[in-house]
Amino acid sequence: MNLLAIETTQSAGSLAVLAGGELLAELPLPEDRRSTQSLAPGLKAILARVSWRPKDIALVAVAIGPGSFTGLRVGVTTAKTFAYSVGADVLGVDTLEAIAAGVPPDVPRLATAMDAQRGEVVARLFERGQQRWFVPEGPARLAEFRAWLDSLPAGTYVASPLLRKLSGRLPPHLVPVDPRFWCPTAASVGRVAARRYAAGERDDLWTLVPHYCRPSAAEEKWVSRHTR
């Protein structure tokens, strides 16, 4: 099963192609260009790298949030358009689960988080299951960043792009994973999707949408103006 994975939840996204669940190639998107500018050339480049035609792809996987409002919209729209044009299935992957999927297998318990702005995060706690995949201990939740860190059990490993902002000042009762595994990647999105697809999961092309942690600033302003 040939799979194309798209990850655009941050300023620097990535693409990956997998076959039978195995990674064939991954392509970081340029950090100095927006996803709207870099996605189409990136798709062309990564397919050429593995000598695939668009119609060779059976599944398009995409990170659906939490993450950047613009990045999520661009990524999900591109995934749905590509899948529709070639007749492929589509599957959305939670960004926090994608981060967890990229962490080394010796990590037993993991907390992941993405920036929700205003000093808050969308966070989730995972524990290794019987098949060595991380299993969420509960739903994702919106919380103040520092309060969330302080609430985590001692010895919990942490992976998040936000760790860059702490400059090594993580609370002493927590364990940061290697910085290489702090961010979601298209490869991890693809691995999660391949496992779920093999289990029979699919998303509806017409109803798949990004998962935002809150309305955008523009939406909040619109509601404020029209509810006075």
N, C-alpha and C positions, 0 to 999 in steps of 0.2 A: 504494500500500500504506500503510494507516494504522497507525501504530506508537505505542504508549504505552511510555515509559521510566521506570523507577523507580531512584532512587539513594538508599540509606539507610545507607551505610557509615560515616558519621560522625554526630555529634550533630545537625547541621543537614543534612537531605537535600533532595532536589528531585525534581520530576516534569517530564516533557516530552512533547509530542506532535509527531510528525513525519509528513509525507505525502510519499511518493516520495523519502525521504531528506532532505527539507528541513524545517528546524525551523519549526513554526508557533507554538508557545508553550512557555514554561518557567515553572515555578512553584516558588520556594524554599519549603520547609516551615518553619514557625515554629521558631526556635532555643529558645524557652522551653517547648516541648511535646515529649514523646516521640513517636517515629514511630508508635507504637501509637495515639496520640490524633489525630495530624494527617494520617495517610495517607488515611483514608476521606473526610474533608471535602476534602482536597486533590485527590483523584481526581475528586470531584464538581465541584469548582470549575474544574479545567483542562478537563474535557470540556465544561462549559457555555461556557467561553471560546471554544471552536472549534465549538460547536453539534454535537458528536458524541454519538451514543448509544453505550453500552458495546459493543453488537454491531457497531458500525462498525469496531472495531479488529481488525486481522488478526494483529498480533504484539505481544506484551508482552515487553519487554527489561528485564533487571534486573541490577544490579551484584551479583556473587556473591562478592566478596572479593579480597584481604584487606580487613579492616575490623572494625568493632565487632561483637562476638558477637551482641548483642541486635538491633542495626540490621540485620545481615545476615539473621537469622532472620525478622524482621518483613517485610523487603523481599521476600525470596524466597517466603515463604508467601503474601504478598499477591499477588505476580505470578502464582503458580501457581493460586491460587484464582480470581483475575479471569479468567485465560486459560481455565480449565476452564469457568467459568460462561457465557462468551460464545462458546466454541468457537474461540478464537484459538490460534496457535502461541506458544511461549515460547522465549526464548533468553537464556542467561546470559552476562554480559560481565565479564572480568577487570578489577578496579578499576585496576590499574596501567596497563593498556592504555587504559582510559577517560581517565585523566589525560593520557597521551601524545596521545590523539586531540584534546584541547582546546588543545594548544600551537600557537602560530603556525607557519606552514609554512616560515619561514626558519631554524628550528632544525634542524640536521642530525643531531645525536646527543644523546640525552636519557636521563637516569637518573631513575627515579621510585621512590618508596618510600611505604609506609604504616606507621604505628606498630604494632609487635608487642608493646608493653609491655616492662617489665624492661630498658629501655635498648636494645632491639633493633628492627630494622625488617625488613619483607619488601620486597625491592628487585628491580628489573629494569632492564636496559639495553636501549635501543632505538636503531635507526638507520633513516634514511629509505630506503624501498625505491624501486623503479622507478616505482611509481604514486603516489609522494609520501606514502603511508601509512607509519607507523612499523612496522618489523619487529623483533621481539625478538631479541637476540643470544644469548639462552640462557634457561633457566628462571628463575623467581623464586627468590630465596634468602633465607634468614634470616641476619641478620648484626648485629653490634653497630653502632650508629648511626655513631659517630665513625670506627670502623675502615672501615666501608663508604665513607664520604665520602673518607677518605684513600686508598682503593684505586682510586678512579675516575681514568681518564686525564685529563690536563690538557686544559682546553678543553671538557670535557663540560658540557652544560647540565643543570640539576637542577630538578625540579618535585616538590614534596611538601608536604602540610599541615604536616609537621614543621619546615619552614624557619621557621615563626613562632617556634619555640622558640630558634632560633639568634640572633635579633635582629641580623641582618646579619653574623654571625660565620662565614659560610661560608668554608671553606678557599680561599685566593687562587687556586688552580689550577682552580677550578670557577666556572661562570657560572649564577647563578639566573635563571630566567625571570621574567617579570612576575608579581607576586603574584596577579593575577587568574586565573592558570592553575595555581596550586599544588594545587587540590583537584579531585576528580572531580565531574562534573555529570551530571544526567540527560540533558542535550542530547548530551554526548559519548558516554554509554552508548548513546543512540539511534542516533547516527551509526555507531558501530562495529557495532551490531546490524543496521542497515539494509544495510551493505555485506556482512556475512557472510550475511545472509538471502538477498540477491540472488545470492550464490554457491552457494545451496542448503543452507546450514547450518540445522539445527534442533536443539533439545534435547528430550529426553523429559520430558514433564510430571511423570511419576511418579518419575523418578530424579534430577532436577535438585536439587542441594543446595548450600548455601554452601561456599566453600573457606576453611577456617580455617588459619592458619599454625601453630597449636598447639592442644591441648585447652584448654578454659576452666579457670579456677581451680577451679570446682566439680567438673568432671570429673577433674582431677588429684587433688583431695582424695578423691574416691570411689575412684579407683584405688589411692591410697596406703592407704586404710583396708582395702581388700579384697585387698591383695597382701602383707600382713605375715604 
